[in-house]
Amino acid sequence: MLSPTLELACELIRRPSVTPLDADCQKLMMQRLGQAGFALEPMRIEDVDNFWATHGHGDGPVLCFAGHTDVVPTGPLQAWQIAPFEALIDAQGMLHGRGAADMKGSLAAMLVAAERFVGDYPNHRGSVAFLITSDEEGPAHHGTKAVVERLAARNERLDWCIVGEPSSTSLVGDVVKNGRRGSLGATLTVRGVQGHVAYPHLAKNPIHLFAAALAQLAAEHWDDGNAFFPPTSFQVSNLNAGTGATNVIPGELVAVFNFRFSTESTVEGLQQRVAAILDQHGLDWHIDWALSGLPFLTEPGALLDAVAASIVQVTGRHTQASTSGGTSDGRFIATLGTQVVELGPVNATIHQVNERILASDLDVLTEIYYQTLVKLLA
């Protein structure tokens, strides 16, 4: 016999909702939430399914559960020990399947916790809400970002938000994310003059020209970080030049790089400093910038305190707040002035072949979510 959370998690995993497909995961969730008395608002935006659901009163604080039904592709099927959408629990108690950790397990735990809470406390204060998308693992243009814009336009209130991203490292609740670094990407083109390698005086080699500037960019100290964030980092992810011929000096070089930046730096400041370094080396250059998200931070307060206390109550362990890792949809929700915390299963196998988590961890996570609801809205 499976627990209610595990039954729902398996139902969700068996639906192959590879981005941006939802495969009726949200239909199942909305059916359950509707039966529990939630007001439902589907929001299909372009080719992306989203929904917003609320239970409670218009006044008072709002605690929102946020997450995504989409999953990343499986990779080679023959590499999976158990087929990625079978959702089986093995003899060691591990739940296997694409999305088990990221993040259908969390969705099931959130929903079951909310069903139980509104059943136990039908007249709870404030509101319980769900913001669910199928576009987190993809471009993220028509998912949470677009829903948040609609909520902001009608002055919807979101005081607290728990995002079900797999935050835990070794044990459920050992780490929660209380912020994320910003992500600023760039595609830089350095122009030279193509020519024959035997006649370099008739050409300008963009690789040679860029080398000193790249060394300076890589060695630059961008900021010191702060008590919540590590120093801003600069990383080149791709460097490309050449025509394919061994005797031709290329006419241009293209470099792709990224800043993961703390609240000690700004987008404009980083852009200006990069431009100054490139100009200092006399380069003929052009940059296309791409901002994936600004940094956000939830300092200790009502939400973080309630989550931490619930983790201690359920597991006996004290959580560590961290801002490490990549970006999440929390960056969009934080723009509403919302306190945002990410709490979910162990992240050891996310996006990997043979994604899996300890099945019993989902029941632990359900109880943590439930106790957090009690502390904030009962």
C-alpha positions, 0 to 999 in steps of 0.5 A: 500500500502506497501513501497518498503522496506516493500514489500521486507522485507515481501518477504524475511521473507516469505522464511523459511531460517533457518540456513544454508538454504537460501531459495532463499533469495539471488537469489531475492536480486541478481536479484534486484541488477543485475537490478540496475547495480551491478556486481554479484558474487555468492560464494557457499562454502561447504553447504553455499550460499554467494554472493559479489556484487559491483557497481562503479569504481575500484578506490576510497573508498568502502562502503559495506553493510553486512548481513545474510539471515539465521534465527534461528529456530522458536521454538514452532509454537503454541506459535506464535500469527502470523505464523513465516513466514507469514510476517503480519503487525498487527493493531498496525503497527508491522511487525511480522515474524522470521527475521523481526529484525534479519535481513531481515528487514535490508537487505530490507532497505539496498537494497532499499537504494542502488537501490535509490542511484545508480539511483540518483548518477549513477556516484558516486565515489568509490563503493557500495558493498554487502557481504551477507551470509546464515551462520551467525546464525550457525557455521559461518565457510563457510560464511562471514569468508570464503568470507573475506578470498577470498576477502583478497587473491585478495586484494579487498578493503573494506574501510567502512562496515555497518552490518545490525545487530539489534543494536537499543535499544528503537528507530531506531538509538539510538545505533550503535555498533562500535566494539565488544568484543572478545569471547574465549571459553574453555572446561576444564577437571580436572582429579581425581580418581574414588572411593567409597564415603565411602572410600575417601582416596582411591579416588581423587574427582575432584569436591573438587580439582577444587573448590578453582581454580574455586573460584579464576578464578571467582574472578580474575580481568582480566583487567580494560577495556578502554574507549570503552570496559568494563572489560573482563568477565569470565563466567562458562556456564556448570559444569558436573561431576558424574556417576549418582550413589550417592555413587561414587566419579567421576573420572573427571570434565568437565567445560565449560567457556567463556571470553568476552574480551576487547582489553586490553587482548590477547588470549595468555595472558588469556590462560597463566593466566588460566594455571597458576591458575590451576597449582597453585592448583596442578590439573591434567587438560587439556583444549580445547580452541575455539576462536570465534572472536577477539575484534574489534573497529571502532574509530570516523572517516569518517564512524561513523561520516556519520552514526551519522550525518544521524541518526540526519538528519533523526530522530533528535536523537543523537546516542550512540556508543557501543561495548556491546552484543555478536559477529557478522560477523563484526569481520571477516570484521574488519580483512581487516582493515575496519571501521565497524559499526552495525546499524539496527532495535530495538533488543527487540524481536530477537531470540524470539517467536513472533519476531516483529518490528515497520514496519515504522522503516524500512522506517526510516532505509532505509533513514538513509542508503541512507543518509549515502551513499550520505555523503560518496560516492555522 
